[in-house]
Amino acid sequence: MREFRGDLHVHTALSPCADDEMTPPAIVARAVDLGIDILAVTDHNTAENVPAMVRAARRTPLTIVPGLELQTREEVHVVCLFPDLETTLDWQEEVYRRLPDRENREDLLGAQWICDETGRMVGKLDRLLLASAAISLDEAVAAVNARRGLAIPAHVDRPAHSILTQLGFIPEGIRIAACEVSSRADRSQVLARFPGLSDVRLIVSSDAHRLSELDGSRTRYWLGRPELAEIGKALAGLEERKVRVDWP
């Protein structure tokens, strides 16, 4: 068993709200510099930059976990992580089918850059990504689990696009792997505001939209190998795998 520092929620320049500096080689270099071992690529409703991130991380100690950040019908943001690129792109196509057929307003929302592993901008995604897909939260979690993935409601302590602010509660019996809280969150303050989280596995991820927001990650995972199945076991507390958050 070995300790890995993990950041399971990072955006690239493909997310319109992310800085153009968030190119694959820049993210990889910064993550390695900070001692991050596992990094999940989670752009809004898309995984188009995941292949470039995987290629950029080759021959480095960084493991890339493929995924995306889904906005559900209820406007809940859910980090969806998958064991391989093929499964991730399959889920991306399902999300694309359920997004509104509208173009991105770059002048209002920002550009959606598709990058290669060298950091070159090779194209733009024109479809609107900052929108809700016609997929309910329950349906999304079930579909991610069926694909051997992990579903993690994002930034549950924030006032926007949180499962708690949108629904007011975590549905009973929903098979989420954990809940993510913001990178500077204080556990006692979060639990005082949301006592229902006391029985839920909490992790911290950066939700980085710019390089300065990649802060080294305060969540540590004890795993046999740096892969999604092992992370799932750690979140569930199985087979001596475990998770620890360095709370302030």
Rosetta blueprint (number, residue, H / E / L):
1 M L
2 R E
3 E E
4 F E
5 R E
6 G E
7 D E
8 L E
9 H E
10 V E
11 H L
12 T L
13 A L
14 L L
15 S L
16 P L
17 C L
18 A L
19 D L
20 D L
21 E L
22 M L
23 T L
24 P H
25 P H
26 A H
27 I H
28 V H
29 A H
30 R H
31 A H
32 V H
33 D H
34 L H
35 G L
36 I L
37 D L
38 I E
39 L E
40 A E
41 V E
42 T L
43 D E
44 H E
45 N L
46 T E
47 A L
48 E L
49 N L
50 V H
51 P H
52 A H
53 M H
54 V H
55 R H
56 A H
57 A H
58 R L
59 R L
60 T L
61 P L
62 L L
63 T E
64 I E
65 V E
66 P E
67 G E
68 L E
69 E E
70 L E
71 Q E
72 T L
73 R L
74 E L
75 E L
76 V L
77 H E
78 V E
79 V E
80 C E
81 L E
82 F L
83 P L
84 D L
85 L H
86 E H
87 T H
88 T H
89 L H
90 D H
91 W H
92 Q H
93 E H
94 E H
95 V H
96 Y H
97 R H
98 R H
99 L L
100 P L
101 D L
102 R L
103 E E
104 N L
105 R L
106 E H
107 D H
108 L H
109 L H
110 G L
111 A L
112 Q L
113 W E
114 I E
115 C E
116 D L
117 E L
118 T L
119 G L
120 R L
121 M E
122 V E
123 G E
124 K E
125 L L
126 D L
127 R E
128 L L
129 L L
130 L L
131 A L
132 S L
133 A L
134 A L
135 I L
136 S L
137 L H
138 D H
139 E H
140 A H
141 V H
142 A H
143 A H
144 V H
145 N H
146 A H
147 R L
148 R L
149 G L
150 L E
151 A E
152 I E
153 P E
154 A L
155 H L
156 V L
157 D L
158 R L
159 P L
160 A L
161 H L
162 S L
163 I H
164 L H
165 T H
166 Q H
167 L L
168 G L
169 F L
170 I L
171 P L
172 E L
173 G L
174 I L
175 R L
176 I L
177 A L
178 A L
179 C E
180 E E
181 V E
182 S L
183 S L
184 R L
185 A L
186 D L
187 R H
188 S H
189 Q H
190 V H
191 L H
192 A H
193 R H
194 F L
195 P H
196 G H
197 L H
198 S H
199 D H
200 V L
201 R L
202 L E
203 I E
204 V E
205 S L
206 S L
207 D L
208 A E
209 H L
210 R L
211 L H
212 S H
213 E H
214 L L
215 D L
216 G L
217 S L
218 R L
219 T E
220 R E
221 Y E
222 W E
223 L E
224 G L
225 R L
226 P L
227 E L
228 L H
229 A H
230 E H
231 I H
232 G H
233 K H
234 A H
235 L H
236 A H
237 G L
238 L L
239 E L
240 E L
241 R L
242 K E
243 V E
244 R E
245 V E
246 D L
247 W L
248 P L
